[in-house]
Each structure stands twice: as C-alpha cells, then as structure tokens.
C-alpha cells in the first residue's frame, strides 16, 4: 500500500516539470506524507485547482494507495 | 446529472449554507482530518451540517467524483467547493476563511 517519497516526487515532476517538490515522511511509515509543491503552473489558480493538478499528477493514487498527503501548493514568488 | 447521489449532493449543498462531508459526525469524528475541520468550524461559531460518508458507500464515492477531489473531508460553502482539510486549515490560519464566510453572508459569532 505504501508509496516511496521518490515515487511521489517523480510523478509530480512528470506532470509539472518546473516544480520544486519537498516531501516529508511524517510517520516514517511510507504512508503519511506532507508535500510542498511550488510551480509556475499554479499561478492564477485557486488552491482547489492547484491541488487538483497535483492529484491529477498522482494519477488516482491519492486517497487510495496513498493514504495521507498533506499538501501545500504555491506559485514561485 | 441524473445520478441520485449527485442529486442528493446538489440539493444538500444548495440547502445548507455550510455543508461538510466527513467521516463520522460533528460529535464523533472518525478521522483526524475530519475532526480538524469540525474543530475549525466550531471555533468560528458558524452553523454547519454534516454528512457521514462512512454510512453510505455511494456517497463516499459520489462526493469524490462530484467534486473531482479524492479525499474526505470536503467543505462546501453556499454551494461552492472550498477544499479539504489542508486548504481549510490554511485558509483559517490566514484569516481567509473568516473573510469568505462573511462575504457569503454566513453569520459567525466570536469563539466561546
């Protein structure tokens, strides 16, 4: 069920190549992560739309295989 | 959309100015993320209605499709999808949630 942080990062970067991604394994169990994603693709989009881009990048794993991913998204300053 | 679950959701988010889809209920949340959103809404003193997705598998799947959002909880204000736990927390901390509720005409009292 668990997913490696590197796999999450790779999926996000495949969809959002310019993204800066920082992932923290919150519980050390490969199942509860927090990710900060900064990408120019987020500019002008609402938070909901920004998160939806990340969920789309994760291709259905979110909410299934990936139980908990706390997300923080923003466009570069 | 003729799907009965979608119809149910449409009418709930229209009839209830603040509608929360969650695991468990406001008194007994059954997930930490749902609990946090309940805590924020309670703290803001806004009246809200909840639906327990654990009691209804069709709703649990349906709300994810309806919102194009893979996780629970999900908060709707005046029919608009606001977000899940992370977004609601971020908006609460920045004060945006209070502003949004005020703009939407939802009366909130100071925290007790």
Backbone of each chain as ProteinMPNN parsed JSONL, in Angstrom:
{"seq_chain_A": "XXXXXXXXXXXXXXXXXXXXXXXXXXXXXXXXXXXXXXXXXXXXXXXXXXXXXXXXXXXXXXXXXXXXXXXXXXXXX", "coords_chain_A": {"N_chain_A": [[0.811, -1.21, 0.0], [1.981, 1.181, 0.633], [3.834, 4.08, -0.513], [6.829, 5.211, -2.022], [8.636, 8.184, -1.174], [10.216, 9.205, -3.205], [8.941, 8.257, -5.441], [6.525, 9.622, -5.399], [7.452, 12.213, -5.757], [8.592, 11.954, -8.3], [6.34, 11.45, -9.909], [4.925, 13.841, -9.609], [6.738, 15.642, -10.716], [6.834, 14.701, -13.3], [4.435, 15.525, -14.339], [4.417, 18.228, -13.772], [6.91, 19.755, -14.727], [8.547, 21.916, -13.914], [8.37, 22.0, -11.231], [9.194, 22.596, -7.806], [9.744, 20.343, -5.344], [9.145, 19.316, -2.088], [9.276, 16.763, 0.159], [8.038, 15.273, 3.06], [8.26, 12.571, 5.207], [5.934, 11.852, 7.346], [5.263, 10.017, 9.401], [7.134, 8.134, 9.173], [6.411, 5.791, 8.003], [6.059, 5.458, 5.352], [3.585, 6.12, 4.415], [2.24, 8.322, 5.313], [2.49, 11.447, 4.33], [3.84, 14.782, 3.941], [3.716, 17.274, 1.563], [5.305, 19.922, -0.135], [4.732, 21.897, -2.831], [5.965, 23.835, -5.38], [5.206, 25.612, -8.18], [5.176, 27.108, -11.404], [2.952, 26.568, -12.853], [0.853, 26.882, -11.154], [0.188, 29.46, -10.969], [-2.207, 32.052, -10.785], [-4.246, 30.312, -10.28], [-6.836, 28.839, -8.239], [-6.618, 27.533, -4.86], [-7.895, 25.081, -4.718], [-7.858, 24.311, -7.424], [-5.084, 24.154, -7.781], [-4.379, 22.047, -6.066], [-5.825, 20.058, -7.325], [-4.387, 19.759, -9.677], [-2.079, 18.549, -8.7], [-3.17, 16.184, -7.659], [-4.048, 15.054, -10.029], [-1.598, 14.607, -11.215], [-0.714, 12.567, -9.623], [-2.18, 10.503, -10.466], [-4.617, 9.092, -9.544], [-3.699, 7.784, -7.286], [-3.834, 9.097, -4.925], [-5.733, 9.091, -1.983], [-6.16, 6.472, -2.258], [-3.944, 4.167, -2.623], [-2.147, 5.957, -1.59], [-2.426, 7.117, 1.417], [-2.351, 9.418, 3.107], [-1.56, 12.618, 2.273], [-0.477, 15.544, 3.044], [-0.936, 18.627, 1.651], [0.728, 21.466, 0.369], [0.581, 24.122, -1.723], [1.987, 26.428, -4.08], [2.666, 29.277, -6.21], [5.811, 30.286, -7.633], [7.493, 32.967, -5.961]], "CA_chain_A": [[0.0, 0.0, 0.0], [2.77, 2.406, 0.812], [4.492, 4.639, -1.688], [8.069, 5.89, -1.658], [8.633, 9.628, -1.398], [10.832, 9.478, -4.508], [7.938, 7.953, -6.461], [5.583, 10.752, -5.376], [8.144, 13.347, -6.362], [8.757, 11.689, -9.739], [5.035, 11.615, -10.565], [4.593, 15.273, -9.636], [7.633, 16.308, -11.674], [6.488, 14.273, -14.656], [3.297, 16.33, -14.79], [4.758, 19.644, -13.585], [8.372, 19.641, -14.796], [9.276, 23.003, -13.259], [8.008, 22.022, -9.807], [10.096, 22.309, -6.698], [8.958, 19.458, -4.503], [9.762, 18.887, -0.838], [8.385, 15.765, 0.765], [8.42, 14.851, 4.402], [7.567, 11.347, 5.628], [5.514, 12.312, 8.676], [5.232, 8.979, 10.425], [8.203, 7.174, 8.898], [5.825, 4.511, 7.6], [5.845, 5.45, 3.91], [2.149, 6.187, 4.167], [1.731, 9.642, 5.72], [3.468, 12.42, 3.854], [3.485, 16.174, 3.7], [4.461, 17.746, 0.397], [5.206, 21.311, -0.548], [4.987, 21.932, -4.266], [5.986, 25.193, -5.92], [5.293, 25.512, -9.626], [4.606, 28.223, -12.155], [1.637, 26.134, -13.336], [-0.172, 27.213, -10.167], [-0.091, 30.902, -10.998], [-3.555, 32.444, -11.206], [-5.236, 29.27, -9.997], [-7.283, 28.748, -6.848], [-5.971, 26.422, -4.144], [-8.544, 23.833, -5.134], [-7.325, 23.949, -8.75], [-3.675, 23.778, -7.608], [-4.331, 20.693, -5.509], [-6.332, 19.128, -8.339], [-3.273, 19.48, -10.598], [-1.195, 17.573, -8.043], [-3.888, 14.897, -7.613], [-4.028, 14.512, -11.399], [-0.24, 14.111, -11.427], [-0.561, 11.321, -8.866], [-2.965, 9.532, -11.233], [-5.551, 8.238, -8.814], [-3.154, 7.123, -6.101], [-4.262, 9.844, -3.745], [-6.998, 8.598, -1.455], [-6.147, 5.013, -2.334], [-2.613, 3.713, -2.256], [-1.51, 6.996, -0.793], [-3.481, 7.419, 2.382], [-2.35, 10.794, 3.596], [-0.556, 13.529, 1.736], [-0.839, 16.926, 3.35], [-0.412, 19.374, 0.514], [0.812, 22.914, 0.345], [0.989, 24.469, -3.079], [2.058, 27.861, -4.369], [3.446, 29.675, -7.377], [7.054, 30.921, -7.164], [7.371, 34.417, -5.659]], "C_chain_A": [[0.849, 1.268, 0.0], [3.447, 2.826, -0.496], [5.756, 5.345, -1.248], [7.977, 7.373, -1.987], [9.182, 9.959, -2.781], [9.833, 9.241, -5.642], [6.912, 9.092, -6.557], [6.209, 11.939, -6.102], [8.254, 13.168, -7.88], [7.443, 11.897, -10.483], [4.676, 13.09, -10.681], [5.45, 15.979, -10.69], [7.364, 15.901, -13.118], [5.369, 15.149, -15.209], [3.607, 17.825, -14.738], [6.285, 19.749, -13.55], [9.137, 20.738, -14.041], [9.134, 22.952, -11.737], [9.197, 21.819, -8.879], [9.268, 21.529, -5.699], [9.75, 19.113, -3.255], [8.792, 17.941, -0.154], [8.94, 15.317, 2.108], [7.603, 13.602, 4.745], [7.201, 11.539, 7.099], [5.622, 11.248, 9.755], [6.344, 7.946, 10.24], [7.682, 5.824, 8.436], [5.575, 4.426, 6.094], [4.38, 5.583, 3.538], [1.539, 7.546, 4.527], [2.776, 10.699, 5.389], [2.922, 13.84, 3.909], [4.332, 16.64, 2.536], [4.229, 19.232, 0.183], [5.595, 21.353, -2.019], [4.888, 23.373, -4.747], [6.163, 25.086, -7.43], [4.626, 26.712, -10.273], [3.222, 27.872, -12.713], [0.511, 26.558, -12.402], [-0.598, 28.677, -10.239], [-1.502, 31.184, -11.515], [-4.623, 31.405, -10.94], [-5.62, 29.287, -8.523], [-6.562, 27.578, -6.174], [-6.568, 25.092, -4.565], [-7.973, 23.382, -6.483], [-5.857, 23.506, -8.655], [-3.567, 22.348, -7.082], [-4.816, 19.663, -6.533], [-5.251, 18.792, -9.362], [-2.343, 18.424, -10.0], [-1.869, 16.195, -7.986], [-3.862, 14.236, -8.992], [-2.651, 13.918, -11.694], [-0.038, 12.763, -10.743], [-1.448, 10.204, -9.416], [-3.756, 8.553, -10.372], [-4.991, 7.573, -7.571], [-3.601, 7.79, -4.811], [-5.619, 9.333, -3.288], [-7.1, 7.083, -1.538], [-4.862, 4.501, -1.72], [-1.91, 4.694, -1.308], [-2.552, 7.517, 0.18], [-3.504, 8.895, 2.76], [-1.2, 11.58, 2.999], [-1.052, 14.937, 2.02], [-0.17, 17.788, 2.303], [-0.366, 20.861, 0.791], [1.329, 23.301, -1.025], [1.086, 25.99, -3.208], [2.821, 28.084, -5.667], [4.717, 30.336, -6.863], [6.83, 32.419, -6.954], [7.875, 35.235, -6.836]], "O_chain_A": [[0.466, 2.291, -0.568], [3.602, 2.041, -1.432], [5.765, 6.011, -0.213], [7.324, 7.769, -2.953], [8.692, 10.868, -3.453], [9.865, 9.923, -6.666], [6.489, 9.473, -7.649], [5.579, 12.578, -6.944], [8.037, 14.109, -8.643], [7.436, 12.464, -11.576], [4.184, 13.538, -11.717], [4.954, 16.805, -11.456], [7.634, 16.663, -14.047], [5.353, 15.475, -16.396], [3.116, 18.594, -15.563], [6.882, 19.824, -12.476], [10.254, 20.506, -13.58], [9.719, 23.776, -11.034], [10.077, 20.994, -9.126], [8.216, 21.991, -5.257], [10.894, 18.668, -3.345], [7.633, 18.281, 0.081], [10.126, 15.029, 2.263], [6.383, 13.596, 4.584], [8.048, 11.407, 7.982], [6.022, 11.533, 10.884], [6.484, 7.013, 11.031], [8.406, 4.829, 8.466], [4.969, 3.471, 5.606], [3.984, 5.19, 2.441], [0.438, 7.871, 4.083], [3.797, 10.829, 6.064], [1.712, 14.064, 3.921], [5.544, 16.422, 2.524], [3.11, 19.73, 0.303], [6.672, 20.892, -2.396], [3.874, 24.043, -4.551], [7.155, 24.534, -7.905], [3.647, 27.255, -9.761], [2.42, 28.758, -13.01], [-0.651, 26.593, -12.804], [-1.603, 29.078, -9.653], [-1.933, 30.639, -12.531], [-5.778, 31.585, -11.326], [-4.834, 29.694, -7.668], [-5.966, 26.737, -6.848], [-5.856, 24.104, -4.747], [-7.643, 22.21, -6.66], [-5.437, 22.592, -9.364], [-2.775, 21.546, -7.577], [-4.297, 18.549, -6.606], [-5.2, 17.668, -9.862], [-1.879, 17.523, -10.699], [-1.229, 15.172, -8.231], [-3.679, 13.025, -9.111], [-2.537, 12.872, -12.332], [0.718, 11.92, -11.227], [-1.459, 9.093, -8.886], [-3.578, 7.339, -10.468], [-5.717, 6.87, -6.868], [-3.729, 7.157, -3.763], [-6.536, 9.163, -4.091], [-8.007, 6.48, -0.965], [-4.705, 4.412, -0.503], [-1.197, 4.311, -0.381], [-3.452, 8.267, -0.199], [-4.555, 9.537, 2.734], [-0.029, 11.254, 3.193], [-1.929, 15.455, 1.329], [1.039, 17.687, 2.092], [-1.289, 21.437, 1.367], [2.399, 22.854, -1.439], [0.369, 26.735, -2.539], [3.525, 27.2, -6.155], [4.713, 30.895, -5.766], [6.069, 33.051, -7.685], [7.859, 36.465, -6.785]]}, "seq_chain_B": "XXXXXXXXXXXXXXXXXXXXXXXXXXXXXXXXXXXXXXXXXXXXXXXXXXXXXXXXXXXXXXXXXXXXXXXXXXXXXXXXXXXXXXXXXXXXXXXXXXXXXXXXXXXXXXXX", "coords_chain_B": {"N_chain_B": [[-27.219, 16.137, -14.351], [-28.236, 12.864, -13.701], [-27.746, 11.013, -11.813], [-28.592, 9.626, -8.706], [-27.098, 10.053, -6.342], [-25.535, 12.262, -6.979], [-27.593, 14.073, -7.295], [-28.564, 14.181, -4.7], [-26.338, 15.329, -3.404], [-26.155, 17.804, -4.746], [-28.562, 19.0, -3.897], [-28.178, 19.076, -1.14], [-25.925, 20.779, -0.841], [-26.967, 23.08, -1.763], [-29.098, 23.622, -0.099], [-27.966, 23.819, 2.418], [-26.059, 26.232, 3.854], [-23.45, 25.938, 4.901], [-21.84, 23.079, 4.396], [-20.594, 20.002, 5.302], [-18.849, 17.23, 4.228], [-17.894, 14.311, 5.687], [-15.993, 11.934, 7.736], [-17.66, 10.122, 10.065], [-19.453, 12.037, 12.577], [-20.191, 15.446, 13.649], [-20.085, 15.351, 16.407], [-18.796, 12.94, 16.955], [-16.211, 12.577, 15.288], [-14.592, 10.432, 12.923], [-12.064, 10.419, 11.948], [-8.947, 11.996, 11.843], [-8.53, 14.161, 10.124], [-11.079, 14.958, 9.352], [-11.99, 15.638, 11.874], [-10.452, 17.885, 12.406], [-11.45, 19.852, 10.676], [-14.07, 20.093, 11.6], [-13.492, 21.116, 14.105], [-12.429, 23.63, 13.454], [-14.645, 24.886, 12.209], [-16.416, 24.883, 14.337], [-15.015, 26.436, 16.138], [-15.132, 28.874, 14.796], [-17.74, 29.353, 15.112], [-19.813, 29.015, 13.286], [-22.936, 27.869, 12.001], [-23.273, 24.549, 10.836], [-23.87, 21.774, 8.624], [-23.515, 18.242, 8.569], [-22.533, 15.354, 6.636], [-22.222, 11.909, 6.864], [-19.888, 10.02, 5.363], [-19.12, 7.448, 5.825], [-21.338, 6.012, 6.392], [-22.554, 5.553, 4.055], [-21.74, 4.125, 1.236], [-22.17, 4.839, -1.442], [-22.339, 7.577, -1.339], [-19.81, 8.15, -0.397], [-18.138, 7.477, -2.571], [-19.417, 8.98, -4.509], [-19.226, 11.719, -3.762], [-16.553, 12.202, -4.138], [-16.275, 12.018, -6.88], [-18.072, 13.98, -7.651], [-16.923, 16.373, -6.727], [-14.495, 16.199, -7.931], [-12.318, 15.408, -6.351], [-10.131, 13.654, -4.325], [-10.229, 12.953, -1.623], [-11.59, 12.829, 1.772], [-12.193, 14.964, 4.496], [-14.636, 17.174, 2.873], [-15.427, 20.455, 2.21], [-18.19, 22.528, 1.654], [-19.354, 25.773, 0.859], [-22.123, 27.726, 0.568], [-22.822, 26.276, -1.743], [-20.426, 26.185, -3.074], [-17.38, 24.517, -3.67], [-14.945, 24.429, -1.266], [-12.663, 23.183, -0.251], [-10.406, 20.62, 1.046], [-9.14, 19.249, 4.121], [-6.478, 20.379, 4.355], [-6.562, 22.786, 2.862], [-8.665, 24.151, 4.099], [-7.604, 24.453, 6.66], [-5.326, 26.022, 6.102], [-6.587, 28.311, 5.091], [-8.03, 29.082, 7.308], [-6.006, 29.72, 9.127], [-4.827, 31.893, 7.854], [-6.804, 33.714, 7.952], [-8.467, 33.962, 5.826], [-10.68, 32.301, 5.654], [-12.551, 33.233, 7.49], [-13.085, 35.702, 6.315], [-14.157, 34.85, 3.867], [-16.5, 33.515, 4.735], [-17.88, 35.636, 5.856], [-18.211, 37.244, 3.605], [-19.916, 35.636, 2.176], [-22.122, 35.932, 3.593], [-22.562, 34.469, 5.894], [-23.35, 34.162, 9.168], [-21.214, 34.475, 11.873], [-20.238, 33.858, 15.191], [-18.171, 35.216, 17.778], [-15.596, 33.127, 19.078], [-16.456, 30.868, 21.658]], "CA_chain_B": [[-26.769, 14.805, -13.902], [-29.406, 12.166, -13.177], [-27.29, 10.133, -10.743], [-29.274, 10.015, -7.458], [-26.155, 10.573, -5.347], [-25.199, 13.625, -7.389], [-28.776, 14.887, -6.991], [-28.577, 14.368, -3.252], [-25.279, 16.282, -3.049], [-26.567, 19.114, -5.261], [-29.591, 19.623, -3.071], [-27.6, 19.356, 0.19], [-25.033, 21.946, -0.829], [-27.799, 24.257, -2.04], [-29.971, 23.903, 1.048], [-27.198, 24.092, 3.63], [-25.014, 27.209, 3.516], [-22.148, 25.337, 5.195], [-22.09, 21.64, 4.344], [-19.332, 19.269, 5.429], [-18.832, 15.776, 4.012], [-16.838, 13.887, 6.611], [-16.068, 10.581, 8.302], [-18.245, 10.297, 11.387], [-20.266, 13.244, 12.645], [-19.533, 16.544, 14.364], [-19.867, 14.941, 17.801], [-17.819, 11.847, 16.958], [-15.493, 12.413, 14.01], [-13.868, 9.156, 12.913], [-10.812, 10.593, 11.227], [-8.302, 13.208, 12.342], [-8.674, 15.275, 9.175], [-12.461, 15.416, 9.513], [-12.075, 16.264, 13.203], [-9.845, 19.207, 12.39], [-12.358, 20.799, 10.016], [-15.161, 20.315, 12.563], [-12.943, 21.975, 15.155], [-12.303, 24.985, 12.901], [-15.987, 25.455, 12.021], [-16.961, 25.096, 15.679], [-14.287, 27.579, 16.679], [-15.636, 30.083, 14.14], [-19.114, 29.549, 15.564], [-20.79, 29.012, 12.2], [-23.759, 26.665, 11.941], [-22.975, 23.728, 9.662], [-24.489, 20.461, 8.586], [-22.542, 17.247, 8.13], [-22.987, 14.071, 6.113], [-21.22, 10.892, 7.204], [-19.674, 9.168, 4.189], [-18.902, 6.06, 6.245], [-22.639, 5.337, 6.464], [-23.143, 5.467, 2.726], [-20.666, 3.923, 0.255], [-22.471, 5.566, -2.688], [-21.988, 8.969, -1.086], [-18.349, 8.209, -0.254], [-17.582, 7.523, -3.928], [-20.078, 10.035, -5.274], [-18.727, 13.063, -3.444], [-15.214, 12.322, -4.736], [-16.481, 12.307, -8.307], [-18.802, 15.251, -7.765], [-16.006, 17.496, -6.517], [-13.203, 15.888, -8.523], [-11.438, 15.554, -5.197], [-10.015, 12.244, -3.94], [-10.199, 12.676, -0.186], [-12.601, 13.317, 2.698], [-13.42, 15.758, 4.375], [-14.834, 18.17, 1.826], [-16.274, 21.54, 2.714], [-18.919, 23.384, 0.709], [-19.99, 26.966, 1.401], [-23.082, 28.264, -0.413], [-22.76, 25.516, -2.984], [-19.098, 26.225, -3.695], [-16.4, 23.644, -3.033], [-13.874, 25.24, -0.676], [-11.459, 22.37, -0.202], [-10.291, 19.592, 2.065], [-8.562, 19.643, 5.414], [-5.292, 21.247, 4.236], [-6.95, 24.115, 2.378], [-9.477, 24.795, 5.143], [-6.673, 24.832, 7.733], [-4.512, 27.132, 5.605], [-7.456, 29.494, 4.996], [-8.375, 29.5, 8.673], [-4.83, 30.349, 9.729], [-4.536, 33.182, 7.216], [-7.954, 34.599, 8.132], [-9.291, 33.984, 4.605], [-11.93, 31.562, 5.847], [-13.448, 34.17, 8.161], [-13.477, 36.674, 5.289], [-15.027, 34.163, 2.915], [-17.802, 33.27, 5.353], [-18.534, 36.938, 5.996], [-18.621, 37.653, 2.257], [-21.042, 34.803, 1.749], [-23.265, 36.276, 4.443], [-22.793, 33.479, 6.943], [-23.084, 34.809, 10.455], [-20.431, 33.715, 12.828], [-20.06, 34.542, 16.466], [-16.822, 35.056, 18.337], [-15.449, 31.824, 19.726], [-16.876, 30.845, 23.059]], "C_chain_B": [[-27.94, 14.069, -13.253], [-29.034, 11.194, -12.062], [-27.916, 10.558, -9.409], [-28.325, 10.566, -6.39], [-25.76, 12.001, -5.689], [-26.364, 14.563, -7.083], [-28.85, 15.197, -5.508], [-27.556, 15.443, -2.856], [-25.67, 17.689, -3.502], [-27.581, 19.769, -4.343], [-29.04, 19.932, -1.676], [-26.748, 20.621, 0.192], [-25.786, 23.231, -1.168], [-28.596, 24.64, -0.794], [-29.202, 24.27, 2.311], [-26.025, 25.011, 3.303], [-23.608, 26.689, 3.817], [-22.37, 23.833, 5.348], [-20.748, 20.912, 4.355], [-19.546, 17.773, 5.207], [-17.639, 15.237, 4.782], [-16.985, 12.418, 6.988], [-16.52, 10.719, 9.744], [-19.149, 11.512, 11.389], [-19.577, 14.264, 13.546], [-19.211, 16.16, 15.815], [-18.777, 13.875, 17.894], [-17.146, 11.688, 15.596], [-14.675, 11.124, 14.057], [-12.59, 9.229, 12.097], [-10.235, 11.929, 11.675], [-8.494, 14.422, 11.434], [-10.084, 15.857, 9.255], [-12.605, 16.168, 10.83], [-11.533, 17.685, 13.161], [-10.774, 20.249, 11.751], [-13.556, 21.114, 10.919], [-14.711, 21.308, 13.632], [-12.865, 23.433, 14.677], [-13.682, 25.637, 12.767], [-16.625, 25.763, 13.373], [-16.32, 26.326, 16.306], [-14.807, 28.889, 16.094], [-17.093, 30.353, 14.504], [-20.129, 29.61, 14.44], [-21.63, 27.743, 12.269], [-23.393, 25.86, 10.697], [-23.666, 22.382, 9.775], [-23.445, 19.472, 8.082], [-23.246, 16.043, 7.506], [-21.853, 13.087, 6.353], [-21.041, 9.926, 6.034], [-19.475, 7.696, 4.566], [-20.212, 5.275, 6.306], [-23.211, 5.066, 5.084], [-22.05, 5.358, 1.661], [-20.909, 4.692, -1.048], [-22.1, 7.033, -2.53], [-20.467, 9.126, -1.023], [-17.664, 8.281, -1.615], [-18.109, 8.736, -4.683], [-19.501, 11.41, -5.014], [-17.337, 13.272, -4.064], [-15.312, 12.662, -6.216], [-17.095, 13.687, -8.494], [-17.848, 16.438, -7.694], [-14.71, 17.359, -7.308], [-12.104, 16.067, -7.473], [-11.336, 14.184, -4.519], [-10.153, 11.934, -2.456], [-11.38, 13.307, 0.554], [-11.817, 13.905, 3.872], [-13.43, 16.69, 3.165], [-15.829, 19.208, 2.326], [-16.89, 22.338, 1.56], [-19.51, 24.58, 1.439], [-20.837, 27.577, 0.293], [-22.93, 27.584, -1.771], [-21.402, 25.477, -3.657], [-18.135, 25.328, -2.931], [-15.206, 24.481, -2.559], [-12.572, 24.462, -0.596], [-11.543, 21.289, 0.855], [-9.615, 20.16, 3.299], [-7.395, 20.629, 5.292], [-5.675, 22.671, 3.856], [-7.74, 24.858, 3.448], [-8.566, 25.269, 6.284], [-5.853, 26.055, 7.334], [-5.343, 28.428, 5.557], [-7.871, 30.01, 6.365], [-7.203, 30.27, 9.28], [-4.533, 31.725, 9.136], [-5.68, 34.178, 7.39], [-8.882, 34.64, 6.925], [-10.64, 33.305, 4.788], [-12.972, 32.466, 6.496], [-13.982, 35.191, 7.152], [-14.474, 36.059, 4.311], [-16.431, 33.976, 3.482], [-18.578, 34.573, 5.487], [-19.05, 37.411, 4.638], [-19.838, 36.889, 1.763], [-22.263, 35.019, 2.648], [-23.569, 35.248, 5.513], [-22.375, 34.071, 8.285], [-22.255, 33.909, 11.343], [-20.261, 34.545, 14.094], [-18.613, 34.358, 16.889], [-16.767, 33.719, 19.071], [-15.808, 31.901, 21.197], [-15.668, 30.627, 23.962]], "O_chain_B": [[-28.571, 14.605, -12.342], [-29.917, 10.611, -11.432], [-27.791, 11.718, -9.015], [-28.704, 11.448, -5.62], [-25.66, 12.853, -4.806], [-26.16, 15.703, -6.666], [-29.155, 16.32, -5.106], [-27.863, 16.348, -2.08], [-25.537, 18.65, -2.744], [-27.475, 20.958, -4.042], [-29.402, 20.952, -1.089], [-26.836, 21.437, 1.11], [-25.307, 24.332, -0.895], [-28.75, 25.819, -0.474], [-29.733, 24.96, 3.181], [-25.111, 24.629, 2.572], [-22.674, 26.97, 3.066], [-23.003, 23.377, 6.3], [-19.879, 21.173, 3.523], [-20.328, 17.134, 5.913], [-16.504, 15.657, 4.556], [-17.953, 11.753, 6.619], [-15.847, 11.356, 10.554], [-19.573, 11.974, 10.33], [-18.527, 13.992, 14.129], [-18.201, 16.588, 16.374], [-17.941, 13.904, 18.798], [-17.473, 10.773, 14.84], [-14.13, 10.766, 15.101], [-12.094, 8.211, 11.613], [-10.978, 12.892, 11.863], [-8.605, 15.555, 11.903], [-10.272, 17.074, 9.231], [-13.261, 17.208, 10.893], [-12.08, 18.585, 13.799], [-10.871, 21.381, 12.225], [-14.001, 22.259, 10.994], [-15.451, 22.216, 14.012], [-13.199, 24.353, 15.423], [-13.872, 26.788, 13.159], [-17.295, 26.784, 13.531], [-16.995, 27.148, 16.925], [-14.912, 29.893, 16.799], [-17.619, 31.435, 14.242], [-21.2, 30.193, 14.609], [-21.111, 26.666, 12.56], [-23.221, 26.43, 9.62], [-23.997, 21.916, 10.866], [-22.592, 19.821, 7.265], [-24.404, 15.755, 7.811], [-20.687, 13.378, 6.087], [-21.923, 9.116, 5.746], [-19.641, 6.808, 3.73], [-20.213, 4.044, 6.276], [-24.248, 4.414, 4.961], [-21.495, 6.37, 1.231], [-19.959, 5.145, -1.685], [-21.608, 7.661, -3.467], [-19.909, 10.102, -1.525], [-16.722, 9.052, -1.798], [-17.372, 9.423, -5.392], [-19.307, 12.188, -5.949], [-16.991, 14.383, -4.464], [-14.549, 13.474, -6.739], [-16.697, 14.454, -9.371], [-17.941, 17.38, -8.481], [-13.912, 18.295, -7.355], [-11.116, 16.772, -7.681], [-12.365, 13.606, -4.168], [-10.189, 10.764, -2.073], [-12.065, 14.189, 0.038], [-10.788, 13.322, 4.212], [-12.406, 16.955, 2.535], [-16.918, 18.881, 2.798], [-16.203, 22.758, 0.629], [-20.097, 24.429, 2.511], [-20.334, 27.903, -0.782], [-22.912, 28.241, -2.812], [-21.23, 24.822, -4.685], [-18.076, 25.368, -1.702], [-14.547, 25.151, -3.354], [-11.499, 25.012, -0.843], [-12.585, 21.066, 1.472], [-9.531, 21.373, 3.491], [-7.329, 21.604, 6.04], [-5.185, 23.638, 4.44], [-7.517, 26.046, 3.681], [-8.748, 26.369, 6.807], [-5.699, 26.997, 8.111], [-4.864, 29.498, 5.933], [-8.044, 31.212, 6.565], [-7.385, 31.334, 9.871], [-4.045, 32.614, 9.833], [-5.551, 35.346, 7.022], [-9.944, 35.262, 6.97], [-11.625, 33.685, 4.156], [-14.137, 32.465, 6.099], [-15.173, 35.502, 7.137], [-15.493, 36.662, 3.973], [-17.425, 34.24, 2.806], [-19.788, 34.611, 5.259], [-20.169, 37.91, 4.525], [-20.676, 37.42, 1.034], [-23.297, 34.371, 2.481], [-24.701, 35.158, 5.989], [-21.216, 34.428, 8.502], [-22.564, 32.733, 11.533], [-20.156, 35.771, 14.051], [-17.921, 33.456, 16.415], [-17.768, 33.249, 19.611], [-15.5, 32.876, 21.882], [-15.811, 30.576, 25.183]]}, "name": "protein", "num_of_chains": 2, "seq": "XXXXXXXXXXXXXXXXXXXXXXXXXXXXXXXXXXXXXXXXXXXXXXXXXXXXXXXXXXXXXXXXXXXXXXXXXXXXXXXXXXXXXXXXXXXXXXXXXXXXXXXXXXXXXXXXXXXXXXXXXXXXXXXXXXXXXXXXXXXXXXXXXXXXXXXXXXXXXXXXXXXXXXXXXXXXXXXXXXXXXXXXXXXXX"}
